[in-house]
Amino acid sequence: MVKETVVFALTSSTDLAAAICADLGLPLGKIKVEHFADGEILVEPQESVRGRSVFIVQSTCTPVTEHLMEVLVCIDACKRASAGEINVIMPYYGYARQDRKAKPRQPITSKLVANLLQVAGANRIITFDLHAAQIQGYFDIPIDDITAVPMLASYFKGLHIPSDELVVVSPDHGGVTRARRVADLLDAPIAIIDKRRPKPNMVEAQNIIGDVEGKTCIVIDDICDTAGSLVAGCEILKRHGAKEIYTGITHGVFSRDAIEKIENSPIKEMVITDTIPLTPEKKAKTTKIRVLTVAKMLANTFEAIENHTPVSQVYDQYSFDSFK
């Protein structure tokens, strides 16, 4: 890693940025973030960025708009301070679920966020498991959408569940591609929960496509927000004879009473990543959630970008040929 690199952590991702810097052997950049009484935000780097390659680490999790505004103000500050290149590491991309017009007069806010980041002056975006892959096309600058799939698959592979007893489950039709990738890595069949959402976070069960009776099920999804849909899907699996249920989630949003729902659900263990920090308050309420860190993958991504080598090498630490 060249010495002209500086990594700044904004308020939502301080621990993750510190872990990345520890892996790279770099000091964490000094920066001041202030929120004034009227809600205005001021971000000031406390060291020179002139000509340097800047990495800004910030997940736009709750409060989403405040965290997004911090990123935009930080980009502007670095651009006006003559930074050589500004890379935004947004492990969780807020507003990603507003990626299309599902009804008349709805906004496409994920496109708006892409425009804001580019106009502010970002030169590159790095994300994890975008909710919709087409969001990459909203940018006219380079974007690297890293996936946690090999990390999750590696964890579940380490449980040594016999492949004839295992089935990977997509919680809906939209997540089939993601589930298929995990299933291929684990040499397991897939199943799909066929359900209908009459309104957000409410699920009406329809059917299970595939055989889950007597099987250990691994439900794979990108986001767990209120956990209503996920828990309802797991209850459907249990009613169809699933023996044990694990879940693998990239982004643990956990709004409202999500933790309580998970604790009272048929889920044996939920594996998430630290793209969104699990607060001590939430951690104290759960015995089922295990957190895997993406710090090593992001550190490898930084090195690939700075050394002009393929970003796909971030998957080399996992023994899956399809990601190399």
MIGU-465849 format. One record per atom (N, C-alpha, C): x, y negated, z. Coordinates in steps of 0.05 Angstrom, whole numbers, plus 32768, in hexadecimal, padded with zeros to 4 digits. Example, Ala and Ser with C-alpha at 12.3 -4.5 7.8 and 13.67 -1.06 7.14 Angstrom:
% residues 2
81088072809C/80F6805A809C/81088042809C/8101802D808E/81118015808F/81027FFF809D/
% end
This chain:
% residues 324
801180188000/800080008000/80127FE78000/800E7FD57FED/801F7FBE7FEB/80197FAB8002/802D7F9B8009/802A7F898020/80197F71801A/80127F6D8001/80017F567FFA/7FE47F5C7FFC/7FDD7F72800A/7FC17F79800E/7FB97F70802A/7FA17F66802C/7F967F5F8046/7F797F6A8048/7F727F75805F/7F587F818064/7F4A7F718079/7F327F668073/7F227F578086/7F0A7F68808E/7F047F6880A7/7EEB7F7580B1/7ED77F6080B9/7EBF7F6180AE/7EAA7F5080B7/7E9A7F5F80CD/7E847F5380D7/7E797F5C80F1/7E6E7F7880F1/7E647F8380DB/7E577F9D80DC/7E6A7FB580DA/7E837FB080D2/7E957FC780CB/7EB17FC480D8/7EB27FB880EF/7ECC7FB380FC/7EDB7FCD8102/7ECC7FE1810D/7ED97FFA8115/7EE3800980FC/7ED2800A80E7/7ED9801880CF/7EF2800A80C2/7EF27FF080C1/7F097FE280B5/7F227FE780C5/7F207FE780DF/7F387FED80F0/7F42800980EB/7F30801C80E7/7F39803880E1/7F47803980C6/7F3C802B80B3/7F49802A8098/7F65801E809A/7F68800880A8/7F827FFB80AB/7F96800E80BA/7F8C801C80CE/7F9D802E80DD/7FA8804480CA/7F96804E80B8/7F9F806280A5/7FB380588091/7FB0803F8089/7FC280338076/7FDB80278082/7FDC8025809D/7FF3801980AA/7FF47FFB80A6/7FDC7FEE80A3/7FDA7FD1809F/7FCD7FC580B8/7FD57FAC80BE/7FC67F9E80D3/7FAB7F9480C8/7F977F9380D9/7F7D7F8980D0/7F807F6A80CD/7F767F6080B7/7F777F4380B2/7F687F3380C7/7F737F1B80CC/7F667F0A80E0/7F517EF880D2/7F397EF980DD/7F237EE980D1/7F0F7EE180E7/7F037ECA80E3/7EF07EC080F7/7ED47EBF80E9/7EC07ECB80F7/7EA57ECA80ED/7E947EBD8103/7E877EA780FC/7E767E98810F/7E597E978105/7E477E9C8117/7E2A7E988112/7E217E808123/7E187E6B8116/7E107E538125/7DF37E56812F/7DEB7E438140/7DD17E44814D/7DBA7E448139/7DBE7E368123/7DA87E35810F/7DA97E4B80FB/7DBB7E5F80FE/7DBC7E7680ED/7DD17E7480D7/7DDE7E5D80D4/7DF37E5A80BF/7E0B7E6B80C7/7E1A7E7380B3/7E317E8580B6/7E4A7E7880AB/7E607E7A80BA/7E7A7E7080B1/7E8E7E8780B3/7E9C7E8C809E/7EB17EA1809E/7ECB7E948095/7EE07E9780A6/7EFA7E8A80A0/7F107E9E80A4/7F1F7EA6808E/7F377EB68092/7F4B7EA680A2/7F587EB480B5/7F6B7EA780C7/7F887EAC80BE/7F8C7EB580A6/7FA77EB8809A/7FA57EB3807C/7FBC7EAF8070/7FBD7EA88054/7FB47EC08043/7FA47EBA802E/7F9C7ECF801B/7FA67EC77FFF/7FB57EB27FFC/7FBD7EA87FE2/7FCC7EBD7FD2/7FC17EC47FBB/7FCD7ED87FAA/7FCB7EF57FB3/7FBE7EF97FCA/7FBD7F147FD5/7FA47F237FCC/7FA67F3E7FCE/7F8F7F4F7FC8/7F7F7F527FE2/7F677F477FE2/7F567F477FFA/7F417F5D7FF9/7F3E7F6C800F/7F297F808012/7F177F778029/7EFD7F728023/7EEA7F6A8037/7ED87F82803D/7ED87F8C8056/7EC97FA3805E/7EB07F9B806D/7E997FA18062/7E807F9A806F/7E697FAB8064/7E5C7FBA8075/7E437FC7806D/7E2C7FB48071/7E1A7FB2805E/7E047F9F8061/7DEC7FAE806D/7DF17FB88085/7DDC7FC58095/7DCE7FB080A6/7DBB7FB880B7/7DAC7FA580C7/7DBD7F9480D9/7DB97F7980DA/7DA77F6980CA/7DB27F6580AE/7DA57F70809A/7DAF7F72807F/7DB77F578074/7DA57F448075/7DA97F2A8068/7DC07F1B8075/7DC27F1C808F/7DD97F0F809D/7DF37F1B8094/7DF57F358094/7E0E7F42808C/7E157F3D806F/7E007F3C805E/7E057F358042/7E107F19803F/7E047F06804E/7E0D7EEA804D/7E2A7EE78057/7E317EF7806B/7E4D7EF68075/7E607EFE805E/7E597F12804F/7E6A7F1B8038/7E6C7F058024/7E567EF9801C/7E567EE48008/7E677ECC8011/7E647EC4802A/7E737EAD8034/7E917EB48035/7E977ECD803D/7EB37ED5803E/7EC07ED68022/7EB17EE0800F/7EBB7EE07FF3/7EC27EC47FEA/7EAF7EB17FEF/7EB37E957FE7/7ECC7E897FF5/7ECF7E8F800F/7EE67E85801D/7F007E8F8011/7F017EA9800B/7F197EB58000/7F1F7EAB7FE4/7F0A7EA77FD4/7F0E7E9D7FB9/7F197E807FBA/7F0E7E707FCC/7F177E547FCE/7F337E527FDB/7F3C7E687FE8/7F577E697FF3/7F6A7E767FE0/7F627E7A7FC7/7F747E847FB1/7F7C7EA17FB5/7F697EB17FBF/7F6F7ECE7FC0/7F747ED97FA4/7F867EEC7FA1/7F8C7EF77F87/7F767F097F7D/7F6B7F197F8E/7F557F2B7F86/7F447F307F9F/7F2A7F307F9B/7F177F347FB2/7F077F4E7FAD/7F0C7F617FBF/7EFF7F7B7FBD/7EEB7F7D7FD5/7ED27F827FCF/7EBD7F857FE3/7EB77FA27FE8/7EBD7FAC8001/7EB77FC78008/7E9D7FC78018/7E877FD0800B/7E6D7FCF8017/7E637FEC8019/7E6C7FFB802E/7E6580178030/7E48801C802E/7E38800A803B/7E1B800C8038/7E117FF3802A/7E057FF78012/7DFC7FE08001/7DDF7FDA8008/7DDB7FC48017/7DC07FBC801E/7DAF7FB58006/7D967FB88008/7D827FB37FF3/7D847FC77FDC/7D937FDD7FDF/7D967FF07FC9/7D7C7FFE7FC2/7D697FFF7FD5/7D50800D7FD0/7D3D7FFB7FBF/7D437FE27FBC/7D347FD07FAB/7D427FCF7F90/7D437FE67F82/7D537FE87F6A/7D427FE77F50/7D287FE47F53/7D177FE47F3B/7CFC7FD77F43/7CEC7FD17F2E/7CD17FC77F33/7CBE7FDE7F35/7CB77FE77F4D/7CA57FFD7F51/7C887FF47F4E/7C837FDA7F52/7C697FCF7F4E/7C6C7FB47F40/7C567FA97F35/7C587F8E7F28/7C617F797F3D/7C707F667F34/7C797F4F7F44/7C8D7F567F5A/7C987F6E7F59/7CAD7F747F6D/7CC87F6B7F63/7CDA7F637F75/7CF57F5B7F6E/7D077F747F6A/7D1D7F707F5C/7D327F847F5B/7D4A7F797F6B/7D487F7B7F86/7D5A7F6D7F98/7D767F787F96/7D7A7F917F91/7D957F9C7F8F/7DA47F8F7F78/7D967F877F62/7DA27F797F4C/7DA97F5C7F55/7D987F507F65/7D9D7F357F6F/7DB67F357F80/7DB97F497F92/7DD17F4C7FA3/7DEA7F4E7F92/7DE87F5E7F7C/7DFF7F617F6A/7E077F467F5E/7DF27F377F56/7DF87F1D7F4A/7E057F0A7F5F/7DFB7F0B7F77/7E067EF97F8C/7E237F007F92/7E2A7F197F93/7E467F217F99/7E587F187F82/7E4F7F1B7F6A/7E607F137F53/7E637EF57F51/7E4D7EE67F55/7E4E7EC97F54/7E607EBE7F6A/7E5F7ECB7F82/7E6F7EC27F98/7E8D7EC57F92/7E947ED97F81/7EB07EDC7F79/7EBD7EF77F7E/7EAD7F0B7F83/7EB87F267F87/7EC37F307F6D/7EDA7F3E7F6E/7EE67F4A7F57/7EE17F687F54/7EDA7F757F6B/7ED57F927F6B/7EC47F997F82/7EB37FAD7F7F/7EA17FB67F94/7EA67FD47F98/7EA77FDC7FB2/7EAA7FF87FB9/7E937FFF7FCC/7E8480137FC4/7E6C801B7FD4/7E6D803A7FD9/7E5A80437FEA/7E57805F7FEF/7E3B80677FE8/7E38807C7FD7/7E1E80887FD2/7E0780737FCF/7E0980647FB9/7DF480517FB3/7DD980607FB1/7DC480547FBB/7DAA80617FBA/7DA180687F9E/7DA880577F8B/7DA2805C7F6F/7DBC80577F5F/7DC4806B7F50/7DDE80697F42/7DDE80527F2D/7DC6804B7F23/7DC580367F0F/7DCD801A7F1A/7DCE80177F34/7DD67FFD7F40/7DF27FF67F36/7E03800A7F31/7E1D80057F26/7E1C7FF47F0D/7E077FF87EFD/7E047FE97EE4/7DFB7FCC7EE8/7DF47FC57F01/7DEC7FA97F07/7E057F977F09/7E1C7FA37F0A/7E357F937F0D/7E447F917EF2/7E507F7A7EEE/7E627F767ED7/7E7F7F757EE0/7E847F7F7EF8/7E9F7F827F03/7EA37F9F7F0A/7EBC7FA87F0E/7EBF7FC57F16/7EB17FCB7F30/7EA47FE37F31/7E987FED7F49/7E9F800A7F4C/7EA880127F64/7EAE802E7F6A/7E9980377F7E/7E8880497F76/7E7480557F88/7E7E80707F91/7E8A80707FA9/7E9580887FB5/7E7F80997FC0/7E8180B37FC0/7E6D80C47FCB/7E7780D47FE3/7E6680D77FF7/7E6C80E7800E/7E668104800B/7E5B810C7FF3/7E5381287FEE/7E69813C7FF5/7E8281387FEB/7E96814D7FF1/7E9D814E800F/7E9B8137801D/7EA08137803A/7E8A81478048/7E7181428041/7E5B8150804E/7E5C816E8047/7E628174802D/7E6481908025/7E7A819E8034/7E9181918037/7EA7819C8045/7EA081A38063/7E918190806F/7E898195808B/7E7781AE808D/7E6381AF807B/7E5181C6807D/7E5E81E08075/7E7281DE8063/7E8181F6805C/7E9082018074/7E9981EE8085/7EA781F6809D/7E96820480B2/7E7C820380AF/7E6A821180C1/7E68822F80BB/7E73823780A4/7E758253809B/7E598261809C/7E4682538091/7E2B825F808E/7E2C82718075/7E24828A8077/7E25829C8060/7E1482908049/7E1F82918031/7E128284801A/7DF782908014/7DF382AA801A/7DD982B68015/7DC482AD8029/7DCC82A0803E/7DB982968052/7DB582788050/7DC2826B803C/7DC3824E803B/7DB482438023/7DA6822D8028/7D99821F8012/7D9C82018016/7DA381F28001/7DA681D58003/7D8B81C97FFA/7D8181B68009/7D6681AC8004/7D67818E7FFD/7D5981877FE7/7D55816B7FE1/7D3B81627FEE/7D3B814B7FFC/7D2281438009/7D0C81397FF6/7D1481347FDD/7D00812C7FC9/7D0C81317FAD/7CFC812C7F99/7D0581317F7E/7D1C811E7F76/7D1D81067F81/7D3180F37F79/7D4D80FA7F83/7D4F810B7F97/7D6981127FA2/7D74812C7F98/7D6881387F83/7D7081527F7A/7D8D81537F71/7D96813E7F63/7DB1813E7F58/7DC6813F7F6F/7DC081307F85/7DD281307F9C/7DD3814B7FA9/7DBB81577FAD/7DBA81717FB9/7DC781867FA8/7DC481847F8E/7DD081977F7C/7DEF81977F7E/7DFA817F7F81/7E17817D7F84/7E21818B7F9D/7E1381877FB3/7E1A81957FCC/7E1781B37FC9/7E0081BB7FBC/7DFB81D87FB9/7E1081E57FA8/7E1981D87F93/7E2E81E37F82/7E4881E67F92/7E4E81D37FA3/7E6781D57FB2/7E6681EB7FC7/7E4D81F07FD1/7E4A82057FE6/7E4182207FDA/7E3E82217FC0/7E3682397FB2/7E1B82437FBE/7E0882307FBF/7DEE82377FCB/7DD8822E7FB9/7DC0823A7FBB/7DA982307FAC/7D9E82177FB7/7D8C820A7FA8/7D7F81F27FB3/7D6181F67FB5/7D5581E57FC5/7D3881E37FC8/7D3081C67FC8/7D1881C07FC2/7D0E81A57FC0/7CF481A27FD0/7CF3818E7FE1/7CDB81887FF0/7CC981777FDE/7CB381837FD6/7CA081757FC4/7C8B81677FD6/7C8E814C7FD8/7C7D813E7FEB/7C7481237FDE/7C6181177FEA/7C5780FE7FE0/7C5880E97FF6/7C6180D07FEF/7C6280BB8003/7C4B80A77FFD/7C3580A8800B/7C1F80958007/7C278079800D/7C3A80768020/7C45805C8026/7C6080608033/7C71804C8035/7C8C80508040/7C8D805E805B/7C9F8071805E/7CA480808077/7C8C8092807F/7C7A8097806D/7C6480A98072/7C6580BF805C/7C6380D88065/7C6680EE8052/7C4E81018054/7C448109803D/7C30811E803C/7C3C8136802E/7C3C814C803D/7C4981648032/7C3A8170801B/7C4981798007/7C3D81867FF0/7C4681A47FEF/7C6181A77FEB/7C6A81C37FE7/7C8981C37FE9/7C9481DB7FEA/7CB181DF7FE8/7CB781EE7FCE/7CC881E27FBE/7CD181EF7FA5/7CEA81FD7FAC/7CEA82187FAC/7D0182287FB4/7CFA82387FCC/7D0D824A7FD3/7D09825D7FEA/7D1982548002/7D0B824D8018/7D1982458030/7D1382588048/7D03826C8044/7CFB827D805A/7D13828E8064/7D18828B807E/7D2E8299808B/7D49828E8084/7D4A82768078/7D63826A806F/7D6C82548081/7D86824F8081/7D918237808D/7D9182208078/7D82820B807E/7D7E81F6806A/7D9081DE8071/7D9D81D3805C/7DAC81BA805F/7D9E81A5804E/7D928191805B/7D84817C804C/7D9881658047/7D9B815E802E/7DAE814A8025/7D9F8131801C/7DA6811A8027/7D9A8100801E/7DAF80EA8022/7DA980D38015/7DBD80BD8017/7DB780AB802F/7D9D80A78036/7D968094804B/7D8280A1805E/7D86809C8078/7D7180A2808C/7D6B8088809A/7D53807D8095/7D4B806480A0/7D3A806880B9/7D20806A80B6/7D0F806F80CE/7D0D808C80D5/7D18809D80C3/7D1880BB80C6/7CFC80C780C3/7CE880B780BD/7CCD80C280BA/7CCB80D780A3/7CD580CF808C/7CD480E28075/7CE680FA8079/7CFE80F68084/7D10810C8088/7D058120809C/7CFC811780B2/7CF1812980C7/7CD9813880BD/7CC7812980AF/7CB0813680A3/7CB8814C8090/7CCC81478080/7CD6815B806D/7CE18174807B/7CF0816F8091/7CFB818580A1/7CE6819680AE/7CD0818880B7/7CBA819780C2/7CAC81A980AD/7CAB819F8094/7CA081AF807E/7CB181C8807A/7CCC81C4807B/7CDE81DB8078/7CDA81EF808E/7CD781E580A7/7CD381F880BD/7CB9820880BA/7CA481FA80B0/7C8B820880AC/7C8D821D8096/7CA082198084/7CA3822C806E/7CB882428075/7CC08243808F/7CD082598098/7CEE8255809A/7CF7823C8097/7D148236809A/7D1E823E80B5/7D36824B80B6/7D41825580CF/7D4E823E80DF/7D60823080D2/7D6E821980DF/7D6F820280CA/7D6F81EA80D4/7D6F81D280C2/7D8581BF80CA/7D9781BA80B7/7DAC81A580BA/7DA6818F80A6/7DAF817780AC/7DAC81628099/7DC781548095/7DCC814C807C/7DE5813D8075/7DDD81228068/7DE3810C8076/7DDA80F2806D/7DF380E0806B/7DF480D08056/7E0A80BD8054/7E0680A58066/7DEF80988064/7DEA807F8072/7DD580838088/7DDE808180A1/7DCB808380B8/7DC1806880C0/7DAB805F80B4/7DA0804480BA/7D93804580D5/7D82805980DA/7D75805E80F4/7D65804680FF/7D51803D80F0/7D40802780FA/7D2B8031810D/7D20801F811C/7D0A8025812F/7D11803C8141/7CFF80508142/7D0380678154/7D0E80808145/7D1F807B8132/7D2A80918121/7D3980A58132/7D49809C8145/7D5980AF8155/7D4680C28165/7D3180B68171/7D1E80C78180/7D1180DB816E/7D0A80D38156/7CFD80E68143/7D1080FD813D/7D2980F78139/7D3D810C8132/7D41811F814A/7D4281148162/7D468124817A/7D2E8137817E/7D17812F8176/7CFF813F817A/7CF781508162/7D098151814E/7D03815E8135/7D0F817A8135/7D09818A8120/7D1581A5811D/7D3381A48114/7D3E818C8110/7D59818A8106/7D6D8194811C/7D7E81A68114/7D9281B08127/7DA9819D812A/7DB381928113/7DC9817F8114/7DC6816D80FC/7DCB81538100/7DCC813F80EA/7DE8813580E8/7DF3813780D0/7E0E812D80CB/7E0C811480BA/7E1880FE80C4/7E1880E480B6/7E3480DA80B3/7E3880C580A4/7E5280B880A2/7E51809D80B1/7E67809080B4/7E68807780C2/7E68805F80AF/7E5B80628097/7E57804B8086/7E4680368095/7E35803F80A6/7E26802D80B9/7E2E803680D5/7E38802480E6/7E40802D8101/7E2980378111/7E2D804D811F/7E1980578132/7E1E8049814D/7E0C80388155/7E108027816D/7E1180398186/7E1F8030819B/7E20803F81B4/7E04804581BF/7DF1803281BC/7DD6803681C6/7DC8804E81B7/7DCC804F819D/7DC08065818E/7DCF807F8193/7DE9807D8196/7DF98095819B/7DF180A281B6/7DEA809281C9/7DE3809C81E4/7DC880AB81E4/7DB880A681CF/7D9D80B181CE/7D9C80CC81BF/7DB380D481B3/7DB280EC81A2/7DC6810181A9/7DBE811A81A5/7DD1813081A8/7DD4813F818E/7DC681368179/7DC581458160/7DD68138814A/7DDE811F814D/7DEB81118137/7E0A8112813A/7E17811B8124/7E34811C8122/7E3D8108810D/7E5280F98113/7E5B80E48101/7E7680EC80F4/7E7780EB80DA/7E9080EF80CB/7E9A80D380C1/7EB380CE80C2/7EBD80B480B9/7EC580B4809C/7EC0809E808F/7EC8809A8073/7EE180898071/7EEE80848088/7F0680738088/7F1C807D8076/7F2180988077/7F3780A38067/7F3180A0804A/7F1880A58042/7F1080A38026/7F148086801C/7F0C8073802D/7F0F80578025/7F2C804E8025/7F3C80588038/7F5980528037/7F66805C801D/7F5E80748015/7F6980807FFC/7F5F806F7FE4/7F4680657FE6/7F3C80547FD0/7F4B803A7FCE/7F52802E7FE5/7F6280167FE5/7F7D801B7FD7/7F8A80317FDF/7FA480377FD3/7FA2803C7FB5/7F8D804A7FAC/7F89804F7F90/7F8680357F81/7F7680227F8C/7F7280097F7E/7F8C7FF97F7D/7F9A7FF87F93/7FB37FE87F94/7FC97FF47F83/7FC9800E7F81/7FDF801C7F72/7FD680237F56/7FBE801B7F4E/7FB480207F33/7FB4803E7F2C/7FAA804E7F3F/7FA7806A7F3A/7F8980717F3C/7F8180897F32/7F6580907F32/7F5880907F4D/7F4180837F50/7F3380827F69/7F28809E7F70/7F2580AF7F5C/7F1B80CA7F61/7F2D80DB7F73/7F4580D17F77/7F5880E07F89/7F4E80DF7FA6/7F3B80CF7FAC/7F3180CE7FC8/7F2480E97FD0/7F1D80F97FBC/7F1181137FC2/7F2581297FC4/7F3F81237FC0/7F5381387FC0/7F5681467FDB/7F4D81397FF0/7F508145800B/7F3B815B800F/7F28815D7FFC/7F1481727FFD/7F1A81877FE7/7F1581A07FEC/7F1D81B57FDA/7F0781BC7FC6/7EFD81A77FB8/7EE881AB7FA5/7EF181A17F8A/7EF581B37F77/7F0081AC7F5D/7EEF81987F4E/7ED481997F52/7EC281887F43/7EC5816A7F4A/7ED481647F5F/7ED881487F66/7EF4813E7F61/7F05814E7F55/7F2181477F50/7F25813C7F34/
% end
